[in-house]
Amino acid sequence: MAFQNKWSLPLGSCLFGIPVRLHFTFLVLLAIQSLTAIPAGKWWVLLWFLALGPVLLATILIHELGHCLAARSVGGTAESILLWPLGGLAFIHHNASPKADMWVAVAGPLTHIPMIGIWLAASLATTKAAYGRAFVTMSVPYPEGAQLGVALSSVAIIMNISLLLFNLLVPAYPLDGGRILVDALLACGVAPPTAAKVTLGVAVPLAVGILIYGAVQVQVTTILISAFIFWACWQLFDCLRKGVLDQHPLFSFTASQQQQQQQQQQQQQQQWAAAEAGQPAGGYPAAGYPAGGGTGRAPAF
């Protein structure tokens, strides 16, 4: 819990009893981006900042909540959610199969689909109020207020579409697409070391591309995302070269499964040995994962 609690503020618990915390750098970066992305000197700059902040927070929170609820649906637990400048971290734990973990990874991006529909309806409503074109009439004190609503809805739609596509179509660990890639490889029977090498071979070039794009476009957040991908790839590479890949969260299920198979093989060997000696054999262990097995898969993005 040290990482979640350091330099973060508690926001209470969401509807499903999962603690939510906000990292202070989120507010700093959001303020910088809002004030630099919109021409300064206009009264609605402050309104834009005040409106965009909660929208972005809510979008990220719902995304991470999707991961948490999916983890619970496969028998796991959700420890907390941390909102920070690069999005959100869902600290979840489960020992489910790669196919089940793929569902956990996909569940986050899928939450953007209903949010796109909600913001599309809001865009139609505010467009009518501002420009007289749509099927919903709104009463607003100032036309600029409706125009701000149109702009906010448009940004929210673009943001949700971008997050949906980026998380599903960019297979760079630790993004959701990277987790989906690893789960797909493991589900197809690919050995963990090979899956790790493929993951690194895909994620590192993508991180380089994201870094170059962020530098050309002068987008601080994009550059930070590439740095975070590099950091996660280094952790994975370090586990791979040290031969402790089973300690990495991506491969915890594989380690638990191997440990369970070894225990079952030992039980079978003991049973056969006892049968040959004419002694009563002990029963098989109960189904399930051994205590102290996989550590789950946390965090999810």
ROKE-488981 format. One record per residue (C-alpha): x, y, z; residue in one letter. Coordinates in steps of 0.1 Angstrom, whole numbers. Example, Ala and Ser with C-alpha at 12.3 -4.5 7.8 and 13.67 -1.06 7.14 Angstrom:
R      X      Y      Z  type
R    123    -45     78     A
R    137    -11     71     S
This chain:
R      X      Y      Z  type
R      0      0      0     M
R     30     23      2     A
R     29     33    -34     F
R     -8     39    -34     Q
R     -7     61     -3     N
R     25     81    -10     K
R     18    117    -22     W
R    -19    109    -28     S
R    -52    121    -13     L
R    -80     98     -3     P
R   -112    104    -23     L
R   -133     79     -3     G
R   -147     47    -17     S
R   -167     43    -49     C
R   -200     25    -51     L
R   -185    -10    -48     F
R   -164     -3    -17     G
R   -131      1    -35     I
R   -108     28    -20     P
R    -99     56    -44     V
R    -69     79    -41     R
R    -58    108    -62     L
R    -21    115    -68     H
R    -13    152    -63     F
R      6    154    -96     T
R    -26    146   -115     F
R    -40    181   -105     L
R     -7    198   -114     V
R     -4    182   -149     L
R    -41    188   -156     L
R    -38    224   -148     A
R     -7    229   -170     I
R    -23    211   -199     Q
R    -56    229   -196     S
R    -40    264   -194     L
R    -16    257   -223     T
R    -40    239   -247     A
R    -66    268   -247     I
R    -58    304   -256     P
R    -53    324   -225     A
R    -70    356   -216     G
R   -106    344   -220     K
R   -130    340   -191     W
R   -139    304   -200     W
R   -104    291   -195     V
R   -111    286   -158     L
R   -145    271   -166     L
R   -128    247   -190     W
R   -103    236   -164     F
R   -130    231   -138     L
R   -152    211   -162     A
R   -125    190   -178     L
R   -109    179   -146     G
R   -140    160   -132     P
R   -148    146   -166     V
R   -113    132   -170     L
R   -113    118   -134     L
R   -146    102   -139     A
R   -136     86   -172     T
R   -104     71   -157     I
R   -122     60   -126     L
R   -149     41   -146     I
R   -122     25   -167     H
R   -103     12   -136     E
R   -136      2   -120     L
R   -142    -20   -150     G
R   -109    -38   -143     H
R   -118    -42   -106     C
R   -153    -56   -111     L
R   -139    -80   -138     A
R   -113    -92   -113     A
R   -139    -99    -87     R
R   -160   -118   -113     S
R   -132   -143   -117     V
R   -127   -148    -80     G
R   -101   -121    -74     G
R   -100    -90    -51     T
R    -97    -53    -58     A
R    -75    -35    -33     E
R    -77      1    -44     S
R    -77     25    -74     I
R    -50     52    -78     L
R    -56     81   -102     L
R    -24     97   -114     W
R    -11    117   -144     P
R     -7     87   -167     L
R    -43     75   -161     G
R    -52     51   -133     G
R    -39     20   -115     L
R    -62     -7   -104     A
R    -45    -28    -77     F
R    -61    -61    -82     I
R    -52    -97    -73     H
R    -64   -130    -87     H
R    -51   -164    -97     N
R    -74   -169   -127     A
R    -63   -184   -160     S
R    -49   -163   -189     P
R    -83   -163   -206     K
R    -99   -150   -175     A
R    -72   -123   -171     D
R    -78   -113   -207     M
R   -114   -105   -197     W
R   -100    -84   -168     V
R    -78    -65   -192     A
R   -106    -60   -218     V
R   -132    -49   -192     A
R   -115    -15   -187     G
R   -115     -3   -223     P
R   -151    -17   -228     L
R   -164      8   -203     T
R   -157     36   -228     H
R   -184     23   -252     I
R   -214     34   -230     P
R   -195     66   -220     M
R   -192     75   -257     I
R   -230     70   -261     G
R   -237     92   -230     I
R   -214    120   -243     W
R   -229    118   -278     L
R   -263    124   -263     A
R   -249    154   -243     A
R   -233    167   -275     S
R   -266    167   -293     L
R   -284    184   -264     A
R   -258    212   -260     T
R   -255    217   -298     T
R   -293    225   -299     K
R   -289    250   -271     A
R   -259    267   -286     A
R   -267    266   -323     Y
R   -303    256   -327     G
R   -295    222   -343     R
R   -305    190   -325     A
R   -335    174   -310     F
R   -331    185   -274     V
R   -338    221   -262     T
R   -319    234   -232     M
R   -322    266   -213     S
R   -289    282   -205     V
R   -282    317   -192     P
R   -254    325   -217     Y
R   -248    311   -252     P
R   -211    307   -243     E
R   -222    283   -216     G
R   -238    260   -242     A
R   -208    264   -265     Q
R   -186    253   -236     L
R   -209    222   -232     G
R   -205    214   -269     V
R   -168    217   -267     A
R   -166    196   -235     L
R   -189    169   -250     S
R   -168    168   -282     S
R   -136    165   -262     V
R   -151    137   -240     A
R   -162    118   -271     I
R   -128    120   -287     I
R   -111    112   -254     M
R   -132     80   -249     N
R   -128     68   -285     I
R    -90     74   -282     S
R    -87     55   -249     L
R   -108     26   -262     L
R    -87     22   -294     L
R    -53     30   -277     F
R    -58      5   -249     N
R    -71    -23   -272     L
R    -50    -18   -303     L
R    -16     -8   -288     V
R      0    -41   -275     P
R     26    -24   -254     A
R     28    -37   -218     Y
R     17    -24   -193     P
R    -11    -10   -214     L
R    -42    -32   -216     D
R    -33    -42   -251     G
R      0    -56   -238     G
R    -17    -76   -212     R
R    -41    -90   -238     I
R    -12   -100   -260     L
R      5   -119   -231     V
R    -27   -136   -221     D
R    -34   -147   -257     A
R      1   -162   -260     L
R     -2   -181   -228     L
R    -37   -193   -236     A
R    -23   -207   -269     C
R      3   -227   -250     G
R     33   -204   -256     V
R     60   -209   -230     A
R     63   -180   -205     P
R     99   -171   -215     P
R     89   -170   -252     T
R     58   -149   -244     A
R     80   -125   -224     A
R    104   -121   -253     K
R     76   -115   -277     V
R     61    -89   -254     T
R     94    -71   -251     L
R     99    -73   -288     G
R     66    -56   -294     V
R     65    -31   -265     A
R     99    -16   -269     V
R     96     -5   -305     P
R     61      9   -298     L
R     75     28   -268     A
R    102     43   -291     V
R     75     53   -315     G
R     53     69   -288     I
R     84     87   -275     L
R     92    102   -309     I
R     56    112   -315     Y
R     54    129   -281     G
R     87    147   -287     A
R     76    160   -321     V
R     41    170   -309     Q
R     56    184   -276     V
R     31    163   -256     Q
R     45    158   -221     V
R     19    131   -212     T
R     28    111   -243     T
R     65    112   -234     I
R     57    101   -198     L
R     37     72   -211     I
R     66     60   -233     S
R     89     63   -202     A
R     65     42   -182     F
R     64     15   -209     I
R    102     15   -209     F
R    102     11   -171     W
R     77    -18   -172     A
R     96    -35   -200     C
R    129    -32   -180     W
R    112    -49   -150     Q
R    100    -77   -173     L
R    134    -81   -189     F
R    151    -81   -155     D
R    129   -110   -144     C
R    136   -128   -176     L
R    174   -126   -175     R
R    175   -135   -138     K
R    153   -166   -144     G
R    126   -155   -120     V
R     98   -148   -145     L
R     74   -166   -123     D
R     77   -137    -98     Q
R     64   -112   -124     H
R     26   -105   -121     P
R     20   -113   -158     L
R     31   -149   -152     F
R     18   -155   -117     S
R     -9   -179   -129     F
R     16   -200   -148     T
R     37   -203   -117     A
R      7   -213    -96     S
R     -4   -238   -122     Q
R     30   -253   -124     Q
R     32   -256    -86     Q
R     -2   -273    -85     Q
R      8   -297   -112     Q
R     40   -306    -94     Q
R     20   -312    -62     Q
R     -4   -334    -80     Q
R     25   -354    -96     Q
R     41   -358    -62     Q
R      8   -371    -48     Q
R      4   -395    -77     Q
R     40   -408    -72     Q
R     33   -413    -35     Q
R      1   -431    -42     Q
R     18   -454    -67     W
R     47   -461    -43     A
R     22   -469    -15     A
R      2   -492    -37     A
R     33   -511    -48     E
R     43   -515    -11     A
R      8   -527     -2     G
R      1   -497     20     Q
R    -30   -475     20     P
R    -25   -444     -2     A
R    -35   -409      8     G
R    -62   -391    -11     G
R    -56   -364    -37     Y
R    -55   -328    -27     P
R    -86   -307    -30     A
R    -90   -288    -62     A
R    -78   -252    -63     G
R    -46   -233    -62     Y
R    -20   -239    -35     P
R    -17   -215     -7     A
R      8   -188    -14     G
R      4   -193    -51     G
R      3   -166    -78     G
R      3   -130    -65     T
R    -24   -119    -90     G
R    -20    -93   -116     R
R    -16    -58   -104     A
R    -18    -31   -113     P
R    -41    -29   -143     A
R    -43      1   -166     F
